[in-house]
Amino acid sequence: MSSQSFGPQGAGPSSLTLPMMSLREVVMFPRSIVPLFVGREASIKAIENALTRYDKKIFLVTQKNPEKERPEGEDLYTLGTVSKILQLLRLPDGTIKVLFEGLYRARWDNKPDTLATGDEYPMATVEPLDDDETENPEAVALVRAVQDSLEAYAKVNKKLAQETVMAISSLTLPGRLADSVMPHLKVDFARKQQVLEEPDPVKRLDEVYKLLETEIEIASLEKKIKGRVKHQMEQNQKDYYLNEQLKAIHKEMGREDDPSAEAEELEKQMKAKNMPDEAREKGLREIKKLKQIPQSSAEYTVVRNYVDWILDLPWNEVKETAIDIEKAKSILNEDHFGLDKPKERILEYLAVQSLVEKMKGPILCFVGPPGVGKTSLAKSIARATDRPFVRLSLGGVRDEAEIRGHRRTYVGALPGKIIQSLKRVKFNNPVFILDEIDKMSMDFRGDPSAALLEVLDPEQNYAFGDHYLDLDYDLSKIFFITTANTLHSIPLPLQDRMEIIQLPGYLETEKKQIAQSFLLPKQIGQHGLKPENLRLPEESLLEVIRRYTREAGVRSLERELATICRKAARNVVEKGDKDLKLEITPPMLNDYLGVPKHRYGEKEDRPLVGLVNGLAYTDHGGDMLMVEVALMPGSGKVETTGKLGDVMKESAKAALSYIRSRTDLFGLKPDFHKEIDIHVHVPEGAIPKDGPSAGITLCTAMVSALLNRPVRDDLAMTGEITLRGRVLPIGGLRQKLLAAHRGLIKTVLIPKDNEKDLEDVPEEIRRDLKIIPMDNMDDVLREALLCEGDDRPLFCDLNDLVPLSASLMKGSGSEEQGKMH
């Protein structure tokens, strides 16, 4: 709003005092006639007093804020219009309709102390303002331009009467012409107030000309839009009429499969489906496209399949679940023996979910050997949480499209396996297990593990993008569980998105309990036997566990029990006695299961030179690892056999470097290695072996062979070695200790930094094993090597470890070559 020429001044000789009425979103211009409806009591009283006491004159000024019911002085503009009341009509609802005629501009001082009131209506002292109307060529040209534009405006605005246009066009003075045109333009009141306050008539008319041209352009566009809408409505009516005729024709011809009826039914289902707006809009667009494609076209099938997928997916369908912690705990204990840590984590999740309305689904990863109950535990979680259960095996998956789906441009395209599984289960909050996540591979078709990064990220999977759907799908309500045998083959970014829960192997006592409570009753029922038909005493069950199975889980144990049940069922059938009672004693196991497959207790029966019991962690859990070292004349080569990986080969080299750095302590020549070849062998050569946990085992075996000292046969060890002889920590301690316990080992040497991990080891294992933490290789050798001339497992001081191979001793020459072990 411009006010450069109208600063506040006192009331001069030409000023006059008039009743004042404030206007809402209306600006009164001089020489214009405007009808207004008046309802405010103060305004009505101001009008009545103007009629009776002020010669029908009243000062009309616009409010700055139309919402204000009782405006004060500063809420009004400083410039308004002195107007005359031409006509007044009282309406039944108490309001009045008044016809005003604008006379001339006037200015007042809108400070609070200048607003006088009388008889409950405002009074204002105003100063009339005259236009300085001067004629010049520019003003004449502008007047003619406005007159031409007004005629053009009248053609697109039918509300502007021709008589009004002719009356306005007869005006030649810029100020009067601007004031006459302005009330007929559809602009907001603030813009009109700016024009009213412009003191220069030519500038005022120029502003009106700009607004008039803008209104002409807007009116032309409105006319064009209305015409287009009208044409579209006529086209829609025509299409509706033709479709109705087509329906009647199909009905007369006895055709039930009306294509348009099918599309309308799909459209109705799409609108009723509970789904995100984005998916609904895309589905409706595809249905619209479907109406225009002939049914015989191949594209029709593609579009129809896509629409069916959108309709069949459970976008927002969530199964209501009642969370009962005690019931869930009872189900988990009923289905599984042990597994305390996974059960505790599941119950914690359920407790939190019962307290909050919405919780992002957790991503749990069960890691453990085969047969320890990873998949069955996920089934129990689904039963405990009353959710649907979905299983997807990732073993051997190497195509990214298996996870993300194929793009619709491909022939036979389908969504990914995750979306397909949700369609089958019909709910969007199942327990979803991704089995064997460590068995995925990759090739030229992409890396499926990279596609899983979005699926298994709680911060991203609320908007999972499937290539086929080309829509964001919310996976955040799903309880994802993944399973793996080992972690090392899972990419680190994928591991970072999951909560890793280790499921180690079972103890012998746990296997016995599982067999008695779960496996044997299950197999008896599946083979048609009665519980009284077959009895397996505890000593027979232990014999099966020890000599016919060697595993961390119970899968092989269940197969052996199934073999016993099959042979028992055959005896029942052959003897024709359904009440036959069989008790399988240990001597009878040879007839039922054959020759024992494994030797119970893998350790040697006496101490040997160059042979050490190591411990390893494999895909099948903990395992004993025998390490043998043999010496022979040579040139310093180190030969490794037994299908050892690069890590174990490097550990052997590090062990030899440690021994060479300690030749003074061992009493060896500094260049002893140049006279011999060292052969390191780990039996069962067909099985690949690798990992950073055999360093101290290899070093002990080498020192034993070099010094011709036997190693304790009741001792096993695990740990990595540095060149300085420090023992580094390892992983899988619990599984390795379980293997040592199965192998009848009495003492286990572990890295000192792994001492904290003993809390996860069962009390039974810690009670039966003597576990000694080691900090350096010197301590390992003191514990492992036996003194000369004593059959009992006595420990040696390193200073007493004098080598028996004379050629390797300090000071001995080549002429003193002795017989080497």
DOGUGU-554811 format. One record per residue (C-alpha): x, y, z; residue in three letters. Coordinates in steps of 0.25 Angstrom, whole numbers, padded with zeros to 4 digits, always signed. Example, Ala and Ser with C-alpha at 12.3 -4.5 7.8 and 13.67 -1.06 7.14 Angstrom:
<atoms>
+0049-0018+0031ALA +0055-0004+0029SER 
</atoms>
This chain:
<atoms>
+0000+0000+0000MET +0006+0014-0004SER +0004+0025+0005SER +0015+0035+0001GLN +0005+0047-0001SER -0004+0045+0010PHE +0003+0046+0023GLY -0005+0049+0036PRO -0009+0063+0037GLN -0019+0071+0046GLY -0033+0074+0042ALA -0032+0087+0033GLY -0043+0097+0030PRO -0048+0087+0019SER -0049+0076+0028SER -0063+0070+0033LEU -0067+0060+0043THR -0076+0048+0038LEU -0081+0035+0043PRO -0071+0024+0039MET -0074+0010+0035MET -0063-0001+0033SER -0064-0010+0021LEU -0060-0025+0020ARG -0052-0029+0007GLU -0059-0017+0000VAL -0053-0004-0005VAL -0062+0007-0008MET -0058+0016-0020PHE -0062+0030-0024PRO -0073+0031-0035ARG -0077+0016-0033SER -0091+0011-0028ILE -0089-0002-0019VAL -0100-0010-0011PRO -0096-0015+0002LEU -0102-0024+0013PHE -0100-0018+0027VAL -0102-0026+0039GLY -0093-0021+0050ARG -0100-0012+0060GLU -0090-0001+0060ALA -0091+0000+0045SER -0106+0000+0045ILE -0106+0012+0055LYS -0096+0020+0047ALA -0104+0018+0034ILE -0117+0023+0042GLU -0110+0035+0047ASN -0104+0038+0034ALA -0118+0038+0028LEU -0124+0047+0039THR -0113+0056+0043ARG -0102+0057+0033TYR -0109+0059+0019ASP -0108+0044+0016LYS -0093+0045+0016LYS -0084+0034+0022ILE -0069+0031+0022PHE -0066+0017+0017LEU -0053+0011+0020VAL -0047-0003+0018THR -0042-0012+0030GLN -0028-0018+0029LYS -0033-0031+0035ASN -0047-0035+0031PRO -0048-0045+0042GLU -0048-0035+0053LYS -0062-0032+0058GLU -0059-0019+0065ARG -0048-0012+0058PRO -0040-0001+0065GLU -0034+0011+0059GLY -0021+0004+0055GLU -0029-0007+0049ASP -0034+0002+0038LEU -0027+0008+0026TYR -0025+0023+0026THR -0031+0026+0013LEU -0046+0023+0009GLY -0057+0029+0002THR -0068+0039+0006VAL -0081+0033+0001SER -0096+0036+0000LYS -0107+0026+0004ILE -0116+0025-0008LEU -0126+0014-0003GLN -0128+0006+0009LEU -0136-0007+0011LEU -0139-0014+0024ARG -0139-0029+0023LEU -0147-0039+0032PRO -0134-0045+0039ASP -0130-0031+0044GLY -0120-0027+0034THR -0121-0016+0024ILE -0118-0015+0009LYS -0112-0001+0006VAL -0109+0005-0008LEU -0096+0014-0006PHE -0091+0024-0017GLU -0076+0028-0015GLY -0074+0043-0016LEU -0059+0046-0013TYR -0047+0041-0006ARG -0044+0045+0008ALA -0033+0043+0018ARG -0034+0042+0033TRP -0024+0040+0044ASP -0025+0025+0049ASN -0019+0027+0063LYS -0027+0022+0074PRO -0029+0035+0081ASP -0035+0041+0068THR -0046+0031+0067LEU -0058+0038+0073ALA -0071+0030+0077THR -0085+0035+0078GLY -0097+0027+0081ASP -0089+0014+0080GLU -0084+0017+0066TYR -0071+0022+0061PRO -0069+0036+0056MET -0057+0041+0048ALA -0051+0055+0044THR -0048+0053+0029VAL -0040+0062+0020GLU -0046+0062+0005PRO -0035+0059-0006LEU -0037+0064-0020ASP -0030+0058-0033ASP -0021+0067-0041ASP -0027+0064-0054GLU -0018+0068-0065THR -0018+0065-0080GLU -0006+0061-0088ASN -0003+0052-0099PRO +0001+0040-0090GLU -0011+0041-0082ALA -0020+0042-0095VAL -0013+0029-0100ALA -0015+0022-0087LEU -0030+0026-0087VAL -0032+0020-0101ARG -0025+0007-0097ALA -0033+0005-0085VAL -0046+0008-0093GLN -0042-0003-0103ASP -0038-0013-0093SER -0051-0010-0085LEU -0059-0014-0098GLU -0050-0027-0099ALA -0053-0030-0085TYR -0068-0028-0087ALA -0068-0039-0098LYS -0062-0050-0088VAL -0069-0045-0076ASN -0084-0046-0078LYS -0087-0040-0064LYS -0083-0026-0069LEU -0095-0020-0076ALA -0093-0013-0089GLN -0099+0000-0084GLU -0089+0000-0073THR -0078-0001-0083VAL -0083+0010-0091MET -0085+0019-0079ALA -0071+0017-0074ILE -0065+0018-0088SER -0070+0032-0089SER -0061+0037-0078LEU -0048+0044-0083THR -0041+0048-0070LEU -0031+0037-0065PRO -0035+0038-0050GLY -0050+0037-0052ARG -0048+0026-0063LEU -0039+0018-0053ALA -0049+0019-0041ASP -0061+0015-0050SER -0054+0002-0056VAL -0047-0003-0043MET -0060-0008-0036PRO -0063-0017-0048HIS -0050-0024-0047LEU -0048-0038-0039LYS -0036-0034-0030VAL -0034-0035-0015ASP -0038-0024-0006PHE -0023-0021-0003ALA -0020-0018-0017ARG -0032-0009-0019LYS -0028-0001-0007GLN -0014+0001-0013GLN -0021+0007-0026VAL -0030+0015-0017LEU -0018+0021-0010GLU -0010+0025-0022GLU -0011+0040-0023PRO -0006+0042-0037ASP -0018+0039-0047PRO -0009+0035-0058VAL -0002+0025-0050LYS -0015+0020-0044ARG -0020+0018-0058LEU -0008+0011-0062ASP -0009+0001-0051GLU -0024-0001-0054VAL -0020-0004-0069TYR -0010-0015-0064LYS -0020-0022-0056LEU -0031-0021-0067LEU -0021-0028-0077GLU -0019-0039-0066THR -0034-0041-0064GLU -0036-0042-0079ILE -0025-0053-0080GLU -0031-0060-0068ILE -0045-0059-0073ALA -0041-0065-0087SER -0034-0077-0080LEU -0047-0079-0072GLU -0055-0079-0084LYS -0046-0089-0091LYS -0046-0098-0079ILE -0061-0098-0078LYS -0062-0101-0092GLY -0053-0113-0091ARG -0060-0118-0078VAL -0073-0117-0085LYS -0068-0125-0097HIS -0063-0135-0088GLN -0076-0137-0081MET -0083-0138-0094GLU -0073-0149-0098GLN -0075-0156-0085ASN -0090-0156-0087GLN -0088-0162-0101LYS -0078-0173-0096ASP -0088-0176-0085TYR -0100-0177-0095TYR -0091-0186-0104LEU -0087-0195-0093ASN -0101-0197-0088GLU -0105-0201-0102GLN -0093-0210-0103LEU -0097-0217-0090LYS -0111-0219-0096ALA -0105-0225-0108ILE -0096-0235-0100HIS -0109-0239-0092LYS -0117-0241-0104GLU -0106-0250-0110MET -0105-0258-0098GLY -0090-0254-0094ARG -0087-0254-0080GLU -0073-0249-0080ASP -0075-0235-0084ASP -0061-0228-0084PRO -0066-0215-0079SER -0074-0222-0067ALA -0061-0229-0064GLU -0053-0216-0063ALA -0064-0209-0055GLU -0064-0220-0045GLU -0049-0219-0044LEU -0050-0204-0042GLU -0061-0206-0031LYS -0051-0216-0024GLN -0040-0206-0025MET -0047-0195-0019LYS -0052-0204-0007ALA -0038-0210-0005LYS -0031-0205+0008ASN -0018-0201+0002MET -0009-0188+0001PRO -0014-0177-0008ASP -0002-0178-0018GLU -0005-0193-0020ALA -0020-0190-0022ARG -0018-0179-0032GLU -0008-0187-0040LYS -0018-0199-0040GLY -0029-0190-0045LEU -0020-0185-0057ARG -0017-0199-0061GLU -0032-0203-0061ILE -0034-0191-0069LYS -0024-0196-0079LYS -0030-0210-0078LEU -0043-0204-0083LYS -0036-0200-0096GLN -0029-0212-0099ILE -0036-0224-0107PRO -0037-0237-0099GLN -0030-0244-0111SER -0017-0235-0109SER -0005-0241-0101ALA -0004-0228-0094GLU -0018-0230-0088TYR -0013-0242-0080THR +0000-0235-0075VAL -0009-0223-0070VAL -0019-0232-0064ARG -0009-0240-0057ASN -0003-0227-0051TYR -0017-0223-0046VAL -0019-0236-0040ASP -0006-0235-0032TRP -0009-0222-0027ILE -0023-0227-0022LEU -0018-0240-0016ASP -0007-0234-0008LEU -0010-0231+0007PRO -0006-0216+0007TRP -0012-0213+0021ASN -0018-0226+0025GLU -0012-0229+0039VAL -0016-0241+0047LYS -0020-0237+0061GLU -0012-0244+0071THR -0014-0245+0086ALA -0001-0245+0093ILE +0000-0254+0105ASP +0014-0255+0111ILE +0012-0267+0120GLU +0005-0275+0108LYS +0017-0271+0099ALA +0027-0276+0109LYS +0019-0289+0111SER +0019-0291+0096ILE +0034-0289+0094LEU +0037-0298+0106ASN +0027-0309+0101GLU +0034-0309+0087ASP +0048-0307+0090HIS +0058-0312+0101PHE +0068-0302+0105GLY +0071-0290+0095LEU +0070-0280+0107ASP +0076-0268+0100LYS +0067-0268+0088PRO +0054-0271+0096LYS +0058-0259+0105GLU +0060-0250+0093ARG +0046-0254+0088ILE +0039-0252+0101LEU +0045-0238+0102GLU +0040-0234+0088TYR +0026-0239+0092LEU +0026-0231+0105ALA +0030-0218+0097VAL +0020-0221+0087GLN +0009-0222+0097SER +0013-0208+0103LEU +0014-0200+0090VAL +0003-0199+0079GLU +0013-0200+0067LYS +0027-0206+0067MET +0036-0208+0056LYS +0038-0223+0053GLY +0051-0229+0058PRO +0061-0235+0050ILE +0067-0248+0057LEU +0078-0257+0051CYS +0079-0271+0057PHE +0093-0276+0055VAL +0096-0290+0058GLY +0100-0304+0053PRO +0089-0312+0045PRO +0079-0319+0054GLY +0079-0310+0066VAL +0065-0305+0064GLY +0066-0292+0056LYS +0054-0293+0047THR +0046-0301+0057SER +0048-0289+0067LEU +0043-0279+0057ALA +0030-0288+0055LYS +0029-0288+0070SER +0030-0273+0070ILE +0019-0272+0060ALA +0010-0281+0069ARG +0013-0273+0081ALA +0010-0259+0075THR -0002-0265+0068ASP +0003-0260+0054ARG +0004-0267+0041PRO +0017-0274+0037PHE +0024-0272+0024VAL +0037-0279+0020ARG +0046-0276+0009LEU +0059-0284+0006SER +0070-0275+0000LEU +0080-0287-0002GLY +0085-0286-0016GLY +0078-0273-0019VAL +0087-0265-0028ARG +0078-0256-0036ASP +0074-0242-0030GLU +0060-0243-0037ALA +0057-0255-0027GLU +0056-0244-0017ILE +0053-0231-0024ARG +0044-0237-0035GLY +0045-0236-0050HIS +0041-0223-0058ARG +0028-0224-0065ARG +0035-0222-0079THR +0040-0236-0078TYR +0032-0248-0083VAL +0027-0256-0071GLY +0030-0245-0061ALA +0026-0248-0046LEU +0028-0241-0033PRO +0040-0245-0024GLY +0038-0257-0014LYS +0035-0248-0002ILE +0023-0242-0009ILE +0019-0255-0014GLN +0019-0261+0000SER +0011-0250+0005LEU +0000-0252-0005LYS -0001-0267-0001ARG -0002-0263+0014VAL -0012-0252+0012LYS -0007-0244+0024PHE +0004-0233+0025ASN +0010-0237+0039ASN +0014-0252+0038PRO +0026-0258+0044VAL +0035-0259+0032PHE +0047-0268+0032ILE +0058-0266+0022LEU +0065-0280+0023ASP +0080-0282+0019GLU +0083-0268+0017ILE +0098-0272+0017ASP +0096-0281+0005LYS +0093-0270-0005MET +0102-0268-0017SER +0104-0257-0028MET +0106-0257-0043ASP +0104-0248-0055PHE +0089-0246-0051ARG +0092-0239-0038GLY +0095-0241-0024ASP +0083-0245-0016PRO +0089-0242-0003SER +0090-0227-0007ALA +0075-0227-0010ALA +0073-0233+0004LEU +0079-0220+0010LEU +0067-0212+0008GLU +0057-0224+0013VAL +0065-0226+0026LEU +0067-0211+0030ASP +0056-0207+0039PRO +0059-0192+0035GLU +0056-0195+0020GLN +0047-0207+0019ASN +0035-0199+0021TYR +0036-0195+0006ALA +0042-0207+0000PHE +0042-0206-0015GLY +0039-0218-0024ASP +0042-0217-0038HIS +0029-0223-0043TYR +0020-0215-0035LEU +0028-0202-0037ASP +0021-0198-0023LEU +0026-0196-0009ASP +0022-0208+0000TYR +0022-0207+0015ASP +0030-0219+0021LEU +0032-0213+0034SER +0021-0220+0041LYS +0027-0234+0038ILE +0035-0242+0048PHE +0047-0246+0040PHE +0056-0257+0045ILE +0068-0262+0037THR +0076-0275+0039THR +0090-0278+0036ALA +0100-0289+0039ASN +0112-0279+0039THR +0114-0264+0039LEU +0127-0263+0031HIS +0119-0265+0018SER +0109-0254+0021ILE +0113-0240+0016PRO +0116-0231+0027LEU +0106-0220+0023PRO +0095-0231+0024LEU +0100-0235+0037GLN +0100-0221+0042ASP +0085-0221+0040ARG +0081-0233+0048MET +0082-0237+0063GLU +0091-0249+0063ILE +0087-0260+0073ILE +0096-0272+0074GLN +0090-0286+0075LEU +0101-0295+0079PRO +0101-0310+0079GLY +0094-0318+0090TYR +0101-0325+0101LEU +0100-0340+0103GLU +0090-0339+0114THR +0082-0329+0106GLU +0081-0339+0094LYS +0077-0350+0103LYS +0066-0341+0109GLN +0061-0336+0095ILE +0061-0351+0090ALA +0053-0356+0102GLN +0043-0344+0102SER +0042-0340+0087PHE +0048-0349+0077LEU +0045-0363+0081LEU +0030-0361+0084PRO +0029-0353+0071LYS +0035-0365+0063GLN +0027-0375+0070ILE +0014-0368+0066GLY +0019-0366+0052GLN +0022-0381+0050HIS +0008-0386+0055GLY +0014-0391+0068LEU +0008-0390+0082LYS +0017-0384+0094PRO +0017-0398+0100GLU +0022-0405+0088ASN +0036-0399+0089LEU +0045-0396+0100ARG +0059-0390+0099LEU +0066-0390+0112PRO +0075-0379+0116GLU +0088-0387+0114GLU +0083-0391+0100SER +0080-0376+0096LEU +0094-0372+0101LEU +0100-0382+0092GLU +0092-0377+0080VAL +0097-0363+0083ILE +0111-0367+0085ARG +0114-0377+0075ARG +0104-0375+0064TYR +0103-0360+0063THR +0114-0349+0063ARG +0107-0335+0062GLU +0104-0323+0069ALA +0089-0324+0066GLY +0079-0335+0067VAL +0076-0338+0052ARG +0084-0351+0051SER +0079-0355+0064LEU +0065-0354+0060GLU +0068-0362+0047ARG +0074-0373+0055GLU +0062-0374+0065LEU +0053-0374+0052ALA +0062-0387+0048THR +0059-0393+0061ILE +0044-0390+0060CYS +0043-0396+0046ARG +0050-0409+0050LYS +0041-0410+0062ALA +0029-0407+0054ALA +0033-0419+0045ARG +0034-0428+0057ASN +0020-0424+0061VAL +0014-0427+0048VAL +0022-0440+0045GLU +0018-0446+0059LYS +0004-0441+0057GLY +0003-0435+0071ASP +0000-0421+0073LYS +0002-0421+0088ASP +0016-0426+0086LEU +0026-0420+0095LYS +0041-0418+0091LEU +0052-0413+0099GLU +0065-0409+0092ILE +0077-0412+0100THR +0091-0407+0096PRO +0095-0421+0090PRO +0083-0421+0081MET +0087-0408+0075LEU +0096-0415+0065ASN +0084-0423+0059ASP +0075-0410+0058TYR +0086-0400+0054LEU +0098-0408+0049GLY +0112-0406+0053VAL +0115-0393+0061PRO +0119-0382+0052LYS +0127-0374+0061HIS +0138-0376+0072ARG +0134-0370+0085TYR +0145-0362+0090GLY +0154-0357+0079GLU +0167-0354+0086LYS +0179-0364+0086GLU +0180-0374+0097ASP +0195-0369+0100ARG +0204-0357+0098PRO +0211-0356+0085LEU +0222-0347+0079VAL +0217-0337+0069GLY +0202-0340+0071LEU +0193-0329+0077VAL +0178-0329+0079ASN +0172-0316+0073GLY +0158-0311+0073LEU +0151-0305+0061ALA +0138-0298+0059TYR +0131-0303+0046THR +0117-0302+0039ASP +0113-0314+0047HIS +0118-0308+0061GLY +0130-0311+0069GLY +0140-0322+0065ASP +0153-0329+0069MET +0164-0326+0060LEU +0177-0334+0060MET +0190-0328+0056VAL +0202-0336+0052GLU +0216-0331+0050VAL +0227-0340+0044ALA +0242-0336+0042LEU +0251-0341+0031MET +0264-0337+0025PRO +0263-0325+0015GLY +0265-0311+0012SER +0255-0303+0020GLY +0242-0306+0013LYS +0229-0306+0021VAL +0219-0315+0014GLU +0204-0314+0019THR +0194-0325+0015THR +0180-0328+0019GLY +0173-0318+0010LYS +0177-0306+0019LEU +0172-0292+0015GLY +0181-0280+0014ASP +0179-0275+0028VAL +0184-0288+0034MET +0196-0288+0024LYS +0200-0275+0029GLU +0198-0279+0044SER +0208-0290+0041ALA +0218-0280+0036LYS +0216-0271+0048ALA +0218-0283+0057ALA +0231-0286+0051LEU +0236-0272+0051SER +0232-0272+0066TYR +0241-0284+0068ILE +0253-0278+0061ARG +0252-0266+0069SER +0253-0275+0082ARG +0264-0284+0078THR +0273-0280+0090ASP +0262-0284+0100LEU +0259-0297+0092PHE +0274-0301+0091GLY +0273-0301+0075LEU +0283-0296+0065LYS +0279-0282+0059PRO +0279-0289+0045ASP +0273-0302+0049PHE +0261-0300+0039HIS +0271-0301+0027LYS +0275-0315+0030GLU +0260-0321+0031ILE +0247-0321+0024ASP +0234-0319+0033ILE +0222-0327+0029HIS +0209-0322+0035VAL +0197-0331+0033HIS +0182-0330+0038VAL +0175-0344+0035PRO +0162-0345+0028GLU +0168-0338+0016GLY +0155-0338+0008ALA +0149-0327+0018ILE +0153-0313+0015PRO +0159-0307+0028LYS +0162-0292+0030ASP +0161-0281+0041GLY +0170-0273+0051PRO +0169-0283+0063SER +0180-0293+0060ALA +0192-0285+0062GLY +0196-0290+0076ILE +0192-0304+0072THR +0202-0304+0060LEU +0213-0298+0068CYS +0212-0308+0079THR +0212-0319+0069ALA +0225-0314+0063MET +0232-0311+0076VAL +0228-0326+0081SER +0234-0331+0068ALA +0247-0323+0068LEU +0250-0326+0083LEU +0245-0340+0082ASN +0235-0338+0094ARG +0221-0344+0094PRO +0209-0336+0096VAL +0198-0339+0107ARG +0187-0348+0101ASP +0176-0343+0110ASP +0179-0328+0106LEU +0173-0320+0095ALA +0175-0305+0091MET +0170-0294+0082THR +0176-0280+0079GLY +0184-0272+0069GLU +0198-0268+0071ILE +0206-0256+0068THR +0221-0255+0064LEU +0224-0251+0078ARG +0217-0263+0084GLY +0204-0256+0089ARG +0192-0264+0089VAL +0180-0257+0082LEU +0165-0259+0084PRO +0156-0268+0076ILE +0142-0270+0073GLY +0132-0281+0075GLY +0138-0285+0089LEU +0125-0291+0094ARG +0124-0300+0082GLN +0139-0304+0083LYS +0137-0308+0098LEU +0125-0316+0094LEU +0134-0324+0084ALA +0145-0326+0095ALA +0135-0331+0104HIS +0130-0341+0094ARG +0144-0345+0091GLY +0146-0349+0106LEU +0157-0338+0107ILE +0160-0334+0122LYS +0168-0321+0120THR +0166-0310+0110VAL +0175-0298+0107LEU +0168-0285+0103ILE +0173-0271+0100PRO +0172-0262+0112LYS +0164-0252+0105ASP +0153-0262+0103ASN +0152-0264+0118GLU +0140-0255+0118LYS +0132-0264+0109ASP +0132-0275+0119LEU +0119-0269+0124GLU +0112-0275+0112ASP +0117-0289+0114VAL +0108-0299+0122PRO +0112-0302+0136GLU +0112-0316+0133GLU +0124-0314+0123ILE +0131-0305+0132ARG +0130-0315+0143ARG +0135-0327+0135ASP +0147-0319+0128LEU +0159-0312+0133LYS +0159-0299+0125ILE +0173-0292+0126ILE +0174-0278+0120PRO +0187-0275+0113MET +0194-0262+0110ASP +0206-0266+0103ASN +0212-0278+0095MET +0222-0281+0106ASP +0211-0284+0116ASP +0204-0293+0106VAL +0217-0302+0104LEU +0219-0303+0119ARG +0205-0309+0120GLU +0205-0318+0108ALA +0219-0324+0107LEU +0223-0336+0116LEU +0236-0338+0122CYS +0246-0348+0118GLU +0246-0362+0125GLY +0232-0361+0132ASP +0219-0367+0127ASP +0211-0359+0136ARG +0206-0345+0130PRO +0216-0337+0138LEU +0219-0322+0133PHE +0232-0318+0129CYS +0240-0305+0130ASP +0244-0300+0117LEU +0259-0300+0122ASN +0258-0315+0123ASP +0253-0317+0109LEU +0266-0322+0103VAL +0265-0327+0088PRO +0268-0341+0086LEU +0271-0339+0071SER +0286-0336+0072ALA +0288-0330+0059SER +0278-0318+0063LEU +0286-0315+0076MET +0295-0303+0078LYS +0309-0306+0075GLY +0307-0319+0068SER +0313-0320+0054GLY +0309-0327+0042SER +0318-0339+0046GLU +0309-0341+0058GLU +0296-0344+0051GLN +0287-0352+0060GLY +0275-0360+0057LYS +0263-0350+0055MET +0249-0353+0059HIS 
</atoms>
